Amino acid sequence: MKLRIALIIPTMDRGGAEKQLALLAENLPREEFDVRVFLLTRDGPRSEPLRQAGIPVTVIGKRFKADPTALFRLRRALADWSPDLVHTWLFAANSFGRAAALLAKVPVIVASERCVDPWKSWWHFCIDRFLARRSAAITTNSSGVREFYARHGIAGDLFHVIPNGIPPRPSTPISRPQAFERLGVSVERKLVLAVGRLWPQKRYRDLIWAAELLACTRDDTTLVVIGDGPQKAELLRFRDSVTIPEHVRFAGARDDVAELLPHADLFWIGSEYEGQSNAVIEAMQAGIPVIASDIPGNRDLILDDQTGRLVPLGDRAALARESLDLLEHSDVADRLGTAGRARIEEAFSVDQMVQRHAQLYRDLISR
């Protein structure tokens, strides 16, 4: 008889956690696991591949932050299906999902913390601690996340660190001139890419300043930011106040990032906090030298001056300085890019991520 696994997450937007859940749901062995996905708040673009793969997706439809009706609708949905294990992802689903699973008397409850979360207040951590004591395990993608929550009163031995998985790179049929044309950048320029949601965690103001410092030094570099989010209008105004579009461009959300990445000269991430950035993993997989803020989530991926470069958080001059060094020393940049690609191939495959989850599920259910 198949083991029934319910995966619960707020939405299926184009975020990193959503991507990992989708990869897990699609690749768990079908002969052993019956998987269903429950969306606490709303549907999203990552749901369609799941439905095409025959994985049921149920939208609960939470209407506001503390919507009690969503809790009871989710409890009813779980009770009707009777899963062997519930696995919740991200704070809203970790809260509502674990509470609903307890009410539905699900035998095994697992949560997933995907990021260091300094935004949480005392009451968020009270909820986390209360529900952690009623959970069989908590998965995470980074040792830094485990350490963060241990400092806030959740036992470190409850955590299971399972690195993100990334599929093999698709073939890239476009040329460098085609990639630059898509981005509206002259092919003679050096291309720096940054990919992610436009919101404060990512500290795009630091990247804009660093891009202006770099462009003033070389006069042939362009930072292209790929992504969308609530800070878009504010960041465009900030860009226009400190630099020019030739130095910093915003390309919006795109579906062709995998095709564009191999043609970048550098990849930047300046985040204040991360769990484990899928964007960084994809850049390393493409062999692009990555320069990243020195925070726990990035340190899990980048060994400084071995598989990339780390710079102090918020140090715009250091980001520009390291970029200038790599652009002027292509042999060093090539070495870092090659080592980064090898690290991803060795430790961050989808198969490893799925098998580690599957074994965890087996172990917990068999208890």
C-alpha positions as CSV (number, residue, x, y, z in Angstrom):
1,M,0.0,0.0,0.0
2,K,1.4,3.4,-1.0
3,L,2.4,5.9,1.7
4,R,0.2,9.0,1.5
5,I,2.2,12.3,1.6
6,A,0.5,15.7,1.9
7,L,2.7,18.7,1.0
8,I,1.3,22.0,2.2
9,I,2.6,25.5,1.1
10,P,1.0,28.9,0.9
11,T,1.1,29.3,-2.9
12,M,2.8,27.9,-6.0
13,D,4.4,31.2,-7.1
14,R,7.8,31.3,-8.7
15,G,9.8,31.2,-5.4
16,G,12.6,28.9,-4.4
17,A,10.6,26.9,-1.8
18,E,7.8,26.4,-4.3
19,K,10.3,25.1,-6.9
20,Q,11.8,22.6,-4.5
21,L,8.4,21.4,-3.4
22,A,7.3,20.9,-7.0
23,L,10.5,19.0,-7.8
24,L,10.0,16.8,-4.8
25,A,6.3,16.1,-5.6
26,E,7.1,15.2,-9.2
27,N,10.0,12.9,-8.4
28,L,9.1,11.0,-5.3
29,P,8.8,7.3,-6.5
30,R,5.2,6.8,-7.7
31,E,5.2,3.1,-6.9
32,E,5.8,3.9,-3.2
33,F,4.3,7.3,-2.5
34,D,0.9,8.9,-3.2
35,V,1.4,12.6,-3.2
36,R,-1.0,15.5,-3.0
37,V,-0.3,19.2,-2.8
38,F,-2.4,21.6,-0.7
39,L,-2.1,25.4,-1.3
40,L,-3.1,27.4,1.7
41,T,-3.7,30.8,0.1
42,R,-3.9,30.7,-3.7
43,D,-2.8,28.9,-6.9
44,G,0.3,29.8,-9.0
45,P,2.3,29.1,-12.1
46,R,4.1,26.1,-10.6
47,S,0.9,24.2,-10.1
48,E,0.3,23.4,-13.8
49,P,3.3,21.0,-14.2
50,L,2.1,19.2,-11.1
51,R,-1.4,18.7,-12.5
52,Q,0.0,17.6,-15.8
53,A,2.0,15.0,-13.9
54,G,-1.2,13.7,-12.3
55,I,-0.5,15.2,-8.9
56,P,-3.7,16.6,-7.3
57,V,-3.5,20.2,-6.2
58,T,-6.1,21.6,-3.8
59,V,-6.5,25.3,-3.1
60,I,-7.8,26.0,0.4
61,G,-8.2,29.8,-0.2
62,K,-7.1,31.5,3.0
63,R,-8.6,35.0,2.7
64,F,-6.6,37.0,5.3
65,K,-3.7,36.5,7.7
66,A,-5.6,34.8,10.6
67,D,-8.5,33.3,8.6
68,P,-9.9,30.6,10.9
69,T,-12.1,29.1,8.2
70,A,-9.0,28.2,6.2
71,L,-7.8,26.1,9.2
72,F,-11.0,24.1,9.4
73,R,-11.2,23.7,5.6
74,L,-7.7,22.3,5.6
75,R,-8.4,20.1,8.5
76,R,-11.4,18.7,6.7
77,A,-9.5,18.1,3.5
78,L,-6.8,16.3,5.5
79,A,-9.3,14.2,7.5
80,D,-11.1,13.2,4.3
81,W,-7.8,11.9,2.6
82,S,-6.1,10.6,5.8
83,P,-2.4,11.1,4.9
84,D,0.3,9.1,6.6
85,L,2.5,12.2,6.8
86,V,2.0,16.0,6.4
87,H,4.9,18.1,5.3
88,T,4.4,21.9,5.6
89,W,6.6,24.6,4.0
90,L,7.0,28.3,5.0
91,F,5.6,30.1,8.0
92,A,1.9,30.4,7.1
93,A,1.7,26.8,6.0
94,N,3.9,25.6,8.9
95,S,1.4,27.3,11.3
96,F,-2.0,26.5,9.7
97,G,-0.8,23.2,8.2
98,R,0.6,21.7,11.4
99,A,-2.4,22.9,13.4
100,A,-4.8,21.4,10.9
101,A,-2.8,18.1,10.8
102,L,-3.0,17.9,14.6
103,L,-6.7,18.5,14.5
104,A,-7.0,15.8,11.8
105,K,-4.9,13.4,13.8
106,V,-2.3,12.9,11.1
107,P,0.2,10.4,12.5
108,V,3.4,12.2,11.3
109,I,3.9,15.9,11.0
110,V,7.0,17.5,9.4
111,A,7.7,21.2,8.8
112,S,10.2,22.9,6.6
113,E,12.1,26.1,7.4
114,R,13.6,27.4,4.2
115,C,15.3,30.6,5.3
116,V,16.8,32.6,8.2
117,D,13.9,34.8,9.2
118,P,15.0,37.9,11.1
119,W,11.6,39.5,10.3
120,K,9.8,37.2,12.8
121,S,8.6,38.8,16.1
122,W,8.4,37.1,19.5
123,W,4.9,35.7,18.8
124,H,6.1,34.1,15.5
125,F,8.7,32.2,17.5
126,C,6.2,31.3,20.2
127,I,4.1,29.6,17.5
128,D,7.2,28.0,16.0
129,R,8.3,26.6,19.3
130,F,4.8,25.3,20.3
131,L,4.4,23.5,17.0
132,A,8.0,22.2,16.9
133,R,7.3,20.2,20.0
134,R,4.5,18.5,18.2
135,S,6.5,17.8,15.0
136,A,8.4,14.7,14.2
137,A,11.1,16.6,12.2
138,I,11.9,19.9,10.5
139,T,13.6,19.9,7.2
140,T,15.8,22.8,6.0
141,N,18.2,23.4,3.2
142,S,21.0,25.1,5.2
143,S,22.9,24.6,8.4
144,G,22.6,28.3,8.9
145,V,18.8,28.0,9.2
146,R,19.2,25.3,11.8
147,E,21.6,27.4,13.8
148,F,19.2,30.4,13.6
149,Y,16.2,28.5,15.0
150,A,18.4,26.8,17.6
151,R,19.1,30.3,18.9
152,H,15.4,30.9,19.2
153,G,14.6,27.8,21.3
154,I,14.0,25.0,18.8
155,A,16.1,21.9,19.3
156,G,18.8,21.6,16.6
157,D,18.5,17.8,16.5
158,L,14.9,18.2,15.2
159,F,16.3,19.5,12.0
160,H,17.4,17.5,8.9
161,V,19.5,19.5,6.5
162,I,18.7,18.5,2.9
163,P,20.3,20.7,0.3
164,N,18.2,22.0,-2.6
165,G,18.2,20.0,-5.8
166,I,18.6,21.4,-9.3
167,P,17.8,19.5,-12.5
168,P,20.5,19.1,-15.2
169,R,20.9,22.2,-17.3
170,P,18.9,22.3,-20.5
171,S,20.8,22.9,-23.7
172,T,21.3,26.6,-24.5
173,P,20.4,27.2,-28.1
174,I,20.9,31.0,-28.0
175,S,24.1,32.8,-28.8
176,R,25.7,35.6,-26.7
177,P,24.5,38.3,-29.2
178,Q,21.0,36.9,-28.9
179,A,21.1,36.9,-25.1
180,F,22.3,40.5,-25.0
181,E,19.6,41.5,-27.5
182,R,16.9,40.0,-25.4
183,L,18.2,42.0,-22.4
184,G,18.6,45.2,-24.4
185,V,22.4,45.4,-23.7
186,S,25.2,46.0,-26.2
187,V,27.1,42.8,-26.8
188,E,30.4,44.7,-26.3
189,R,29.6,45.3,-22.6
190,K,30.4,43.0,-19.6
191,L,27.2,41.5,-18.3
192,V,26.5,41.1,-14.6
193,L,23.3,39.3,-13.7
194,A,21.2,39.3,-10.5
195,V,18.0,37.2,-10.2
196,G,15.4,37.4,-7.5
197,R,12.3,39.0,-6.1
198,L,12.4,42.8,-5.8
199,W,12.0,43.3,-2.1
200,P,14.2,44.5,0.9
201,Q,15.7,41.1,1.8
202,K,17.7,41.1,-1.5
203,R,19.3,44.6,-0.8
204,Y,19.2,45.7,-4.5
205,R,20.2,49.2,-3.5
206,D,23.6,47.8,-2.6
207,L,23.8,46.2,-6.0
208,I,22.8,49.4,-7.8
209,W,25.5,51.4,-6.0
210,A,28.1,48.7,-6.6
211,A,27.2,48.6,-10.3
212,E,27.7,52.3,-10.6
213,L,31.1,52.1,-8.9
214,L,32.1,49.3,-11.2
215,A,30.8,51.1,-14.3
216,C,32.6,54.3,-13.4
217,T,35.8,52.3,-13.1
218,R,35.6,50.4,-16.3
219,D,32.8,52.1,-18.3
220,D,31.8,48.9,-20.0
221,T,29.7,47.0,-17.5
222,T,25.9,46.6,-17.1
223,L,24.1,45.0,-14.2
224,V,20.8,43.4,-15.3
225,V,18.3,42.6,-12.6
226,I,15.8,39.8,-13.5
227,G,12.7,39.6,-11.3
228,D,9.7,41.5,-10.1
229,G,8.2,42.4,-6.8
230,P,6.8,45.1,-4.5
231,Q,10.0,47.3,-4.6
232,K,10.1,47.6,-8.4
233,A,8.9,51.3,-8.6
234,E,11.0,52.4,-5.7
235,L,14.2,50.7,-7.1
236,L,13.6,52.2,-10.5
237,R,13.5,55.7,-8.9
238,F,16.6,54.9,-6.9
239,R,18.4,53.7,-10.0
240,D,17.5,56.9,-11.8
241,S,18.8,59.0,-9.0
242,V,22.3,57.4,-8.8
243,T,23.1,56.0,-12.2
244,I,21.8,55.5,-15.8
245,P,20.0,52.6,-17.5
246,E,23.2,51.7,-19.4
247,H,24.8,50.8,-16.1
248,V,21.7,49.1,-14.4
249,R,18.8,47.6,-16.2
250,F,15.6,45.9,-14.8
251,A,14.4,43.1,-17.1
252,G,11.3,42.0,-15.1
253,A,10.3,38.4,-14.5
254,R,11.5,36.1,-17.3
255,D,11.1,32.5,-18.3
256,D,14.5,32.3,-20.1
257,V,16.9,32.7,-17.3
258,A,18.5,29.3,-17.9
259,E,19.3,30.4,-21.5
260,L,20.7,33.8,-20.4
261,L,22.9,32.7,-17.5
262,P,25.8,31.1,-19.5
263,H,26.3,34.4,-21.3
264,A,26.8,36.5,-18.1
265,D,30.3,37.4,-17.0
266,L,29.4,37.6,-13.3
267,F,26.5,36.8,-11.0
268,W,25.7,38.9,-7.9
269,I,23.6,38.3,-4.8
270,G,23.7,40.8,-1.9
271,S,20.9,39.3,0.2
272,E,20.7,40.2,3.9
273,Y,19.5,36.6,4.7
274,E,18.8,33.5,2.7
275,G,18.2,29.8,3.2
276,Q,19.8,28.4,0.1
277,S,19.4,30.5,-3.0
278,N,18.2,28.6,-6.1
279,A,19.4,31.5,-8.2
280,V,22.9,31.1,-6.9
281,I,22.8,27.3,-7.5
282,E,21.6,27.9,-11.1
283,A,24.4,30.4,-11.7
284,M,27.0,28.1,-10.3
285,Q,25.6,25.2,-12.4
286,A,26.0,27.4,-15.5
287,G,29.7,28.0,-14.6
288,I,29.3,31.7,-13.9
289,P,31.6,33.2,-11.1
290,V,29.4,34.3,-8.2
291,I,30.1,37.1,-5.8
292,A,27.8,36.9,-2.8
293,S,27.1,38.5,0.5
294,D,28.9,36.7,3.4
295,I,25.8,35.2,5.1
296,P,25.1,31.7,6.3
297,G,22.9,30.5,3.4
298,N,25.5,31.7,0.8
299,R,28.4,30.1,2.8
300,D,26.8,26.7,2.3
301,L,27.3,27.1,-1.4
302,I,30.3,29.3,-1.8
303,L,33.7,28.5,-0.4
304,D,35.5,31.9,-0.6
305,D,38.0,32.1,-3.5
306,Q,37.4,28.4,-4.2
307,T,33.9,28.2,-5.7
308,G,33.1,31.9,-5.7
309,R,33.8,35.1,-3.8
310,L,32.2,36.3,-0.5
311,V,32.0,40.0,0.5
312,P,30.8,41.6,3.8
313,L,27.1,42.3,3.9
314,G,26.3,45.7,2.5
315,D,29.9,46.4,1.4
316,R,29.3,47.9,-2.0
317,A,32.9,48.9,-2.6
318,A,34.0,45.3,-1.9
319,L,31.5,44.0,-4.3
320,A,32.7,46.4,-7.0
321,R,36.4,45.6,-6.2
322,E,36.0,41.8,-6.4
323,S,34.1,42.2,-9.6
324,L,36.8,44.4,-11.1
325,D,39.4,41.8,-10.1
326,L,37.6,38.9,-11.8
327,L,36.8,40.9,-14.9
328,E,40.5,41.8,-15.2
329,H,41.7,38.2,-14.5
330,S,39.7,35.9,-16.7
331,D,41.8,32.9,-15.6
332,V,40.7,33.3,-12.0
333,A,37.1,33.9,-13.0
334,D,37.2,30.7,-15.1
335,R,38.7,28.7,-12.2
336,L,36.0,29.9,-9.8
337,G,33.2,29.2,-12.4
338,T,34.5,25.7,-13.1
339,A,34.8,24.8,-9.4
340,G,31.4,26.2,-8.7
341,R,29.9,24.0,-11.4
342,A,31.6,20.9,-10.0
343,R,30.3,21.6,-6.5
344,I,26.7,21.8,-7.7
345,E,27.0,18.6,-9.8
346,E,28.5,16.8,-6.8
347,A,26.1,17.8,-4.0
348,F,22.9,19.4,-5.3
349,S,21.2,17.0,-7.6
350,V,17.4,16.6,-7.6
351,D,17.9,12.8,-7.2
352,Q,19.8,13.3,-3.9
353,M,17.3,15.8,-2.6
354,V,14.3,13.5,-3.4
355,Q,16.0,10.3,-2.0
356,R,16.9,12.0,1.3
357,H,13.3,13.2,1.7
358,A,11.9,9.8,0.8
359,Q,14.2,8.1,3.3
360,L,13.2,10.6,6.0
361,Y,9.5,9.9,5.3
362,R,10.0,6.1,5.4
363,D,11.9,6.4,8.7
364,L,9.4,8.6,10.4
365,I,6.3,6.6,9.2
366,S,7.9,3.3,10.2
367,R,8.3,4.6,13.8
